[in-house]
Amino acid sequence: MKAYAYVNRISLDDLRSIEIPDPKPGPYDVVLRMQAAALNYRDLAIARGQYHINVDPPLVPLSDGAGEVVAVGDQVTRLRVGELACPTYLPDWIDGPCNPAAIRRRLGGPNNGVLLELFCAHEEAVVRAPTHLEPAEAATLPVTAVTAWHSLYRLGNLRPSQTVVVLGSGGVSTTAVQIAKAGGARVISVTRSASKANQLREIGAHYVVTCGDSDEWPRQVEEITGGDGADVVVDVVGAGSLSRSIRALRMPGCVHLVGYAAGTSASFDIFDAIRHGVTIHVATAGNRSDFEALVRVFEQHRIKPAVHKAFPVSEIHRAFEELATGGQFGKVGLTF
């Protein structure tokens, strides 16, 4: 079968099509004929040698994908032939709190990912996709959508009527808006681009703050909330944005730090954090139980994830170039 891989070194100029043997499933395995994949910034960081763990070639990249179940072992009970399903990003993290053993294996680096024709995995490491989604939509879920769910509902215990501020408009951000709205929260989106305001409202934002190049969006959040501030901020920016996210909170408040687009080092005023009684959660993706809960909510509310653009898999390099430009609404995808 065909696969795409970093063969000799981890570098985009060494990412190419290769032929590898078809998988031989065991009694508890399922085989997916991959139909779509999606890119994350971690994939770009890996390709640039900027990821926080060591990744070696040869490597089949990408963590997010969806495919049709075309074969199941004779002991498989979780999935059936013909269903659309997604491999889980962290195959060993089924439920419970995060621990080193649960997150050691990661699709797309350091372990082989989903950019191949046939993907074989133990049934425990695969989740049925929402039935109303197309493959390119379902492929966006395993990393960013599950991370948003785990942050808001597993770590943060988001409740109806709380106010959630969501920064940005990428994969984590758009899903956070959608699932916070589905949970009954009041959602304030913050974006630098006025062109995305209507799209953010369409997917569930009650208010949109367009900040351009200004860093004064916390003041606007304070005005919207009548001086109270938000209960929760989903911060995908990192670096200096963390201090602003703290300022936008009421007391007590919570920041979910789920990205590092502006850098990996952050500082904040400890007195400011004390005044806001802040709790800071750093995202660690999510487990299979989170993914299954997310699927149920997506189906109940008929939520469709935002797909910025889907390229043919043969144009994988163009897809990476698109991701590198930034500013997408939703995720960059690939179709097989």
Secondary structure by P-SEA (a helix, b strand, c coil): ccccccccccccccbbbbbbccccccccbbbbccccccccaaaaaaaaccccccccccccccccccccccccccccccccccbbbbcccccccccccccccccccccccccccccccbbbbcccccccccccccaaaaaacccaaaaaaaaccccccccccbbbbbccccaaaaaaaaaaaaabbbbbbbbccccaaaaaaaaccccccccccccaaaaaaaaaacccccccccccccccaaaaaaaaccccccccccccccccbbbbcaaaaaaacbbbbbbccccaaaaaaaaaaaaaacccccccccccccaaaaaaaaaaaccccccccccc
